[in-house]
Amino acid sequence: MPLLRRPRALTPDGFYGWHIVAFAAVTLTMSAPGQTVGISLFIDPLIADLGVSRSMISTSYLIGTVTGAFALPWVGRAIDRFGTRRVLVVIGLVFGAILMAMSLVSSIVGLTAGFVGVRMAGQGALALTSTTVVAHWFEKRRGLAGGVAAAFGVLGMSSAPLLLEGLIADVGWRTAWLIEGAAVWAVVLPVALLGIRDRPADLGQVPDGVPLAPGSSPQPAAGLTRAQALRHPYFWLVTCALATSAMLGTAVAFHQISLLTSRGLTATEAAANFLPQTVAGLVATLAGGWLMDRFGGRLLLVSAMGMLAGALLWATVVSPGWSALGFGMTLGVAQNVARAAENTGLPNAFGVRHIGAIRGVVSSVGVAASAVGPLVFAAVFDATGGYGPALAGSAAIPVGIAIWAALTTEPHALAQQPATVTTDTPEHGDSNTSLTLE
């Protein structure tokens, strides 16, 4: 039997998956204008020019984030139905247009509507689409590939404040939003139209670039429907873990300057603590993807929730110096390991045929939770004069989820075993399709 050779990645018939990883990292980077890290630099200029209070703009942001999250399940279903490439074109057009429209904002009502759009299209839809496409191109190396895309995407997003601070100072916040919208169009649309391919089968390839045997053809993607995944406890474990990480991690980040200065750090030291969080998070994203391929998601969920609980308790006693550095690194690792477990764990467990719809629900819950956390911490601070009760009390949540993960069986068989499919009046390719595992 002749030896099957793996074609080189850069040849016309070579494996295209690593190109997809690079394109996903680029489009994930371009979600920065819709992420908190990109929007935060506009807050003070908006307060000054629109004449609104900080509490009003915070409430506007909360409403925009929660409302925008409701669209993500439909975005996920659109990915499954129409493919990443088409959906990414639409998201790029819409996101760029919304950013440009933000330059015309003149009231808190218009600003709230704009926040709905940028959070839905940027933080939600663009990030969801960018991370989902990688899952279709890899199986055995899905964790590594997803980790590489996420790490470089986060690295790109982390550079946004450096670019935006100077841009806003030079041209003003209105022009800066126009430039952001044009940049999204200039980057996302060419990548979507010329670079993205939905699945390996579109190019006659298979996941991971494994050569096909002579005479064989790529097999269609398999996997459970969204309704079937929602009936499995592991789905809710991953969803609760991601929502907890988003809620508590965002709460700490939102109040980080106030929290750390109350523990003796200067404002500059408190702001600088974001750096070790970012660096540790990047390393954890890469390591988490590699570990997912070898040990599965259950171990990562236990680790992520344990470290998150530890970081929250650490924050109650954190002090300047090495203590603050350790706190920041622990928090960064915890959040990014949880994301790695979700990015790779769900396609591993439930397959990729309906992974957009499945991850759309998870992303929706996570985005909504991220908006609630800062408000809860603020309420506790107003009532008690400190963050200690909120930090110590909330640490019980990740501890409970870690115990849940330790006692749960990871359902790899659902995605990997052969299945006999029978259909009973399906609606939009979803809820009533049943799989009998053999």
C-alpha positions as CSV (number, residue, x, y, z in Angstrom):
1,M,0.0,0.0,0.0
2,P,1.6,3.4,-1.0
3,L,2.5,5.8,1.7
4,L,0.0,8.7,2.0
5,R,1.8,12.0,2.0
6,R,0.5,15.1,3.8
7,P,0.6,18.1,1.4
8,R,2.3,21.2,2.6
9,A,0.1,23.9,4.0
10,L,1.0,26.6,1.4
11,T,0.4,24.5,-1.7
12,P,-2.9,24.8,-3.5
13,D,-4.0,21.4,-2.3
14,G,-2.4,21.8,1.2
15,F,-4.3,21.9,4.5
16,Y,-6.0,25.2,4.9
17,G,-6.8,25.0,8.6
18,W,-3.8,27.0,9.9
19,H,-4.7,29.8,7.5
20,I,-8.2,29.8,9.1
21,V,-6.5,30.1,12.5
22,A,-4.6,33.2,11.4
23,F,-7.8,34.7,9.9
24,A,-9.7,34.0,13.0
25,A,-7.1,35.7,15.1
26,V,-7.3,38.8,12.9
27,T,-11.1,39.0,13.0
28,L,-11.1,38.4,16.7
29,T,-8.7,41.3,17.1
30,M,-11.2,43.5,15.2
31,S,-13.8,42.9,17.8
32,A,-11.9,45.3,20.1
33,P,-14.1,48.3,19.4
34,G,-17.0,46.4,20.8
35,Q,-15.1,45.0,23.8
36,T,-14.9,46.8,27.2
37,V,-11.2,47.3,26.6
38,G,-11.9,49.4,23.5
39,I,-15.0,51.2,24.7
40,S,-13.6,52.3,28.1
41,L,-11.4,55.0,26.5
42,F,-14.4,56.7,25.2
43,I,-16.2,57.0,28.5
44,D,-14.6,60.1,29.9
45,P,-14.9,62.1,26.6
46,L,-18.6,61.0,26.3
47,I,-19.3,62.2,29.9
48,A,-17.7,65.5,29.2
49,D,-19.3,66.2,25.8
50,L,-22.8,64.7,26.4
51,G,-23.2,66.1,29.9
52,V,-24.2,62.8,31.5
53,S,-23.1,61.3,34.8
54,R,-20.9,58.3,35.2
55,S,-23.8,56.3,36.7
56,M,-26.0,57.2,33.7
57,I,-23.4,56.0,31.2
58,S,-22.7,52.9,33.3
59,T,-26.5,52.0,33.2
60,S,-26.6,52.7,29.5
61,Y,-23.7,50.3,29.0
62,L,-25.4,47.7,31.1
63,I,-28.6,47.9,29.1
64,G,-26.7,47.8,25.8
65,T,-24.7,44.7,26.9
66,V,-27.6,42.7,28.2
67,T,-29.9,43.6,25.2
68,G,-27.2,42.8,22.7
69,A,-26.6,39.4,24.3
70,F,-30.1,38.3,23.3
71,A,-29.2,38.2,19.6
72,L,-26.4,35.8,19.9
73,P,-28.4,32.5,19.8
74,W,-29.8,33.7,16.4
75,V,-26.3,34.6,15.3
76,G,-25.1,31.1,16.2
77,R,-28.0,29.5,14.2
78,A,-27.1,31.7,11.2
79,I,-23.5,30.4,11.3
80,D,-24.8,26.8,11.1
81,R,-27.3,27.5,8.4
82,F,-25.4,30.0,6.1
83,G,-21.8,29.3,7.0
84,T,-19.2,31.5,8.7
85,R,-18.1,33.3,5.6
86,R,-21.5,34.8,4.8
87,V,-22.3,35.6,8.4
88,L,-18.9,37.3,8.8
89,V,-19.6,39.5,5.8
90,V,-22.9,40.7,7.3
91,I,-21.4,41.2,10.8
92,G,-18.5,43.2,9.3
93,L,-20.8,45.4,7.4
94,V,-23.2,46.0,10.3
95,F,-20.4,46.4,12.9
96,G,-18.6,49.0,10.8
97,A,-21.8,50.9,10.1
98,I,-22.7,51.0,13.8
99,L,-19.3,52.3,14.8
100,M,-19.6,55.1,12.3
101,A,-23.1,55.9,13.5
102,M,-21.7,56.2,17.1
103,S,-19.9,59.4,15.9
104,L,-23.3,61.0,15.6
105,V,-24.5,60.3,19.1
106,S,-25.9,63.4,20.9
107,S,-28.0,62.0,23.8
108,I,-28.1,59.1,26.3
109,V,-30.8,57.4,24.3
110,G,-28.8,57.3,21.2
111,L,-25.7,56.2,23.1
112,T,-27.7,53.3,24.7
113,A,-28.9,52.2,21.2
114,G,-25.3,52.4,20.0
115,F,-24.0,50.3,22.9
116,V,-26.6,47.7,22.0
117,G,-25.2,47.6,18.5
118,V,-21.5,47.5,19.3
119,R,-21.8,45.0,22.1
120,M,-24.0,42.7,20.0
121,A,-22.0,42.9,16.8
122,G,-18.5,43.3,18.2
123,Q,-18.2,41.7,21.6
124,G,-20.8,39.1,20.7
125,A,-21.3,38.2,17.1
126,L,-17.8,38.9,15.7
127,A,-16.0,37.1,18.6
128,L,-18.4,34.2,18.4
129,T,-18.0,33.8,14.6
130,S,-14.2,34.1,14.8
131,T,-13.8,31.4,17.5
132,T,-16.4,29.0,16.0
133,V,-14.9,28.7,12.5
134,V,-11.7,27.1,14.0
135,A,-13.7,24.2,15.5
136,H,-14.8,23.0,12.1
137,W,-11.2,22.7,10.8
138,F,-9.7,20.7,13.7
139,E,-10.5,17.7,15.8
140,K,-7.5,16.1,17.4
141,R,-5.7,19.5,17.5
142,R,-8.8,21.6,18.1
143,G,-7.6,22.8,21.5
144,L,-4.2,23.9,20.2
145,A,-5.6,25.6,17.2
146,G,-8.3,27.4,19.2
147,G,-5.8,28.4,21.8
148,V,-3.5,29.9,19.1
149,A,-6.3,31.9,17.5
150,A,-7.6,33.1,20.9
151,A,-4.2,34.1,22.2
152,F,-3.2,36.2,19.2
153,G,-6.7,37.7,19.0
154,V,-6.5,38.7,22.7
155,L,-3.0,40.1,22.1
156,G,-4.3,42.2,19.3
157,M,-7.3,43.4,21.4
158,S,-4.9,44.3,24.3
159,S,-3.1,46.7,22.0
160,A,-6.3,48.7,21.3
161,P,-6.0,51.0,24.3
162,L,-2.5,52.1,23.2
163,L,-3.7,53.0,19.7
164,L,-7.0,54.5,20.8
165,E,-5.7,56.7,23.5
166,G,-3.5,58.7,21.1
167,L,-6.1,58.6,18.3
168,I,-8.9,60.1,20.5
169,A,-6.5,62.8,21.8
170,D,-5.5,63.7,18.3
171,V,-8.8,63.7,16.4
172,G,-11.5,63.5,19.0
173,W,-13.9,60.6,19.9
174,R,-16.3,61.2,17.0
175,T,-13.7,60.9,14.4
176,A,-12.1,58.0,16.2
177,W,-15.3,56.1,15.9
178,L,-15.5,56.8,12.2
179,I,-11.9,55.5,11.8
180,E,-12.7,52.4,13.8
181,G,-15.7,51.7,11.6
182,A,-13.7,52.1,8.4
183,A,-10.9,49.8,9.8
184,V,-13.5,47.1,10.5
185,W,-14.7,47.3,6.9
186,A,-11.1,47.4,5.6
187,V,-10.0,44.3,7.5
188,V,-13.0,42.0,8.2
189,L,-14.7,42.2,4.8
190,P,-11.6,41.1,2.7
191,V,-10.8,38.4,5.3
192,A,-14.3,37.1,5.1
193,L,-14.6,37.2,1.3
194,L,-11.1,36.1,0.3
195,G,-9.8,34.1,3.2
196,I,-12.5,32.3,5.2
197,R,-13.7,28.9,4.1
198,D,-16.5,27.4,6.2
199,R,-15.4,23.8,6.4
200,P,-12.6,21.5,5.2
201,A,-15.1,19.7,2.9
202,D,-15.5,22.9,0.9
203,L,-11.9,22.4,-0.3
204,G,-12.1,18.6,-0.4
205,Q,-10.2,18.3,2.9
206,V,-10.7,16.8,6.3
207,P,-10.1,18.2,9.9
208,D,-6.5,18.3,11.0
209,G,-5.3,17.9,7.4
210,V,-5.2,14.1,7.7
211,P,-4.8,12.7,4.1
212,L,-7.7,10.9,2.6
213,A,-7.4,7.3,1.5
214,P,-7.5,6.8,-2.3
215,G,-11.1,6.9,-3.5
216,S,-12.6,8.3,-0.3
217,S,-14.3,11.6,0.1
218,P,-14.7,14.0,3.1
219,Q,-17.6,13.1,5.4
220,P,-20.2,15.6,6.4
221,A,-20.0,17.2,9.9
222,A,-21.8,15.4,12.6
223,G,-23.1,16.5,16.0
224,L,-26.1,17.0,18.2
225,T,-28.6,19.8,17.7
226,R,-28.9,22.7,20.1
227,A,-32.0,21.3,21.7
228,Q,-30.3,18.0,22.4
229,A,-27.2,19.7,23.8
230,L,-29.4,21.8,26.1
231,R,-30.8,18.6,27.6
232,H,-27.3,17.4,28.7
233,P,-25.9,18.4,32.1
234,Y,-22.4,19.0,30.7
235,F,-23.7,21.9,28.5
236,W,-25.0,23.6,31.6
237,L,-21.8,23.0,33.5
238,V,-19.8,24.7,30.8
239,T,-22.3,27.5,30.5
240,C,-22.4,28.2,34.3
241,A,-18.6,28.1,34.4
242,L,-18.2,30.6,31.6
243,A,-20.9,32.8,33.0
244,T,-19.3,32.8,36.4
245,S,-15.9,33.6,35.0
246,A,-17.4,36.5,32.9
247,M,-19.5,37.9,35.8
248,L,-16.9,37.8,38.5
249,G,-13.8,38.6,36.3
250,T,-15.6,41.6,34.7
251,A,-16.7,42.8,38.2
252,V,-13.1,42.7,39.5
253,A,-11.7,44.4,36.3
254,F,-14.4,47.1,36.3
255,H,-13.7,48.1,39.9
256,Q,-10.0,47.1,39.9
257,I,-8.6,50.6,40.4
258,S,-10.8,51.3,43.4
259,L,-10.3,47.8,44.8
260,L,-6.5,47.8,44.6
261,T,-6.0,51.4,45.8
262,S,-8.1,50.5,48.9
263,R,-5.5,47.8,49.5
264,G,-2.6,50.2,49.5
265,L,-1.6,50.3,45.8
266,T,-1.3,53.6,43.9
267,A,-3.6,54.3,41.0
268,T,-0.7,53.7,38.6
269,E,0.2,50.3,40.2
270,A,-3.5,49.3,40.2
271,A,-3.7,50.1,36.4
272,A,-0.4,48.4,35.7
273,N,-1.9,45.2,37.3
274,F,-3.7,44.6,34.0
275,L,-0.4,43.8,32.4
276,P,0.4,40.6,34.4
277,Q,-3.3,39.5,34.0
278,T,-2.9,39.9,30.2
279,V,0.5,38.1,29.9
280,A,-0.6,35.2,32.2
281,G,-3.9,35.0,30.3
282,L,-2.1,34.6,27.0
283,V,0.1,31.8,28.3
284,A,-2.9,30.2,29.8
285,T,-4.8,30.4,26.6
286,L,-2.1,28.5,24.7
287,A,-1.5,26.0,27.5
288,G,-5.2,25.5,28.0
289,G,-5.7,24.6,24.4
290,W,-2.9,22.1,24.5
291,L,-4.2,20.6,27.8
292,M,-7.7,20.3,26.3
293,D,-6.4,18.0,23.5
294,R,-4.8,15.7,26.1
295,F,-7.0,15.8,29.3
296,G,-10.4,17.1,28.2
297,G,-12.4,20.0,29.6
298,R,-13.4,18.6,33.0
299,L,-10.0,19.0,34.5
300,L,-9.7,22.5,33.0
301,L,-13.0,23.6,34.5
302,V,-12.0,22.4,37.9
303,S,-8.7,24.2,37.7
304,A,-10.3,27.4,36.3
305,M,-13.0,27.6,38.9
306,G,-10.5,26.8,41.7
307,M,-8.1,29.5,40.6
308,L,-11.0,32.0,40.2
309,A,-12.1,31.4,43.8
310,G,-8.5,31.7,45.0
311,A,-8.1,35.0,43.1
312,L,-11.3,36.4,44.7
313,L,-10.2,35.5,48.2
314,W,-6.7,36.8,47.5
315,A,-8.2,40.1,46.5
316,T,-9.5,40.5,50.1
317,V,-5.9,40.5,51.5
318,V,-3.8,41.7,48.5
319,S,-1.0,44.1,49.1
320,P,1.5,46.0,47.0
321,G,4.4,44.1,45.4
322,W,4.5,40.4,44.8
323,S,1.1,39.8,46.3
324,A,-0.5,42.1,43.7
325,L,1.5,40.5,40.9
326,G,0.4,37.0,42.0
327,F,-3.3,38.1,42.3
328,G,-3.3,39.5,38.8
329,M,-1.6,36.4,37.3
330,T,-4.0,34.1,39.0
331,L,-7.1,36.0,37.9
332,G,-5.8,36.2,34.3
333,V,-5.1,32.4,34.2
334,A,-8.5,31.5,35.7
335,Q,-10.5,33.5,33.1
336,N,-8.6,32.3,30.1
337,V,-8.5,28.6,31.1
338,A,-12.3,28.8,31.4
339,R,-12.6,30.2,27.9
340,A,-10.4,27.5,26.5
341,A,-12.6,24.8,28.1
342,E,-15.6,26.3,26.4
343,N,-14.1,27.0,23.0
344,T,-12.9,23.4,22.6
345,G,-15.0,21.5,25.1
346,L,-18.4,22.1,23.5
347,P,-17.4,21.0,20.0
348,N,-15.6,18.0,21.4
349,A,-18.7,17.0,23.4
350,F,-21.5,17.8,21.0
351,G,-19.9,17.9,17.5
352,V,-19.7,20.8,15.1
353,R,-22.8,20.4,12.9
354,H,-24.8,22.8,15.1
355,I,-22.0,24.3,17.1
356,G,-22.9,27.8,16.2
357,A,-26.3,27.5,17.7
358,I,-24.9,25.8,20.8
359,R,-22.2,28.3,21.4
360,G,-24.6,31.1,20.7
361,V,-26.6,30.3,23.8
362,V,-23.4,30.0,25.9
363,S,-22.1,33.3,24.6
364,S,-25.4,35.0,25.2
365,V,-25.5,33.9,28.9
366,G,-21.8,34.9,29.3
367,V,-22.2,38.3,27.9
368,A,-25.3,39.0,30.0
369,A,-23.5,37.8,33.1
370,S,-20.6,40.1,32.4
371,A,-22.9,43.1,32.6
372,V,-24.4,42.0,36.0
373,G,-21.2,41.5,37.9
374,P,-20.0,45.1,38.2
375,L,-23.4,46.3,39.3
376,V,-23.6,43.7,42.1
377,F,-20.1,44.6,43.4
378,A,-21.0,48.3,43.3
379,A,-24.2,47.7,45.3
380,V,-22.3,45.8,47.9
381,F,-19.6,48.5,48.1
382,D,-22.3,51.2,48.5
383,A,-23.9,49.2,51.3
384,T,-20.8,48.1,53.2
385,G,-18.1,50.6,52.2
386,G,-15.8,47.9,50.9
387,Y,-15.4,45.0,48.4
388,G,-14.6,42.3,51.0
389,P,-18.1,40.9,51.4
390,A,-18.7,40.7,47.7
391,L,-15.3,39.0,47.0
392,A,-15.6,36.5,49.8
393,G,-19.2,35.7,49.2
394,S,-18.9,35.3,45.4
395,A,-15.9,32.9,45.8
396,A,-18.4,30.2,46.9
397,I,-19.9,30.2,43.3
398,P,-16.8,28.9,41.5
399,V,-16.1,26.5,44.3
400,G,-19.5,25.0,43.8
401,I,-19.0,24.7,40.1
402,A,-15.5,23.1,40.6
403,I,-17.2,20.4,42.7
404,W,-19.9,20.0,40.0
405,A,-17.2,19.6,37.3
406,A,-15.2,17.1,39.4
407,L,-18.3,14.9,39.8
408,T,-19.4,15.2,36.1
409,T,-18.6,12.8,33.3
410,E,-17.4,14.5,30.1
411,P,-19.6,13.3,27.2
412,H,-17.0,12.8,24.5
413,A,-19.0,9.8,23.1
414,L,-21.8,12.1,22.1
415,A,-19.7,13.7,19.3
416,Q,-17.4,10.8,18.4
417,Q,-19.5,7.7,18.3
418,P,-21.4,6.7,15.1
419,A,-25.1,7.8,15.1
420,T,-28.3,6.8,13.4
421,V,-30.3,9.9,12.7
422,T,-34.1,10.0,12.6
423,T,-36.1,13.2,12.0
424,D,-39.4,14.1,13.5
425,T,-40.7,17.3,12.0
426,P,-37.6,19.4,12.5
427,E,-37.9,23.1,12.8
428,H,-35.0,25.1,11.2
429,G,-32.8,22.1,11.5
430,D,-33.1,22.0,15.3
431,S,-35.1,20.7,18.1
432,N,-36.8,17.5,17.0
433,T,-33.9,15.7,15.4
434,S,-33.0,12.6,17.4
435,L,-29.7,10.7,17.4
436,T,-29.5,7.0,18.5
437,L,-25.9,6.3,19.5
438,E,-24.7,2.8,18.6
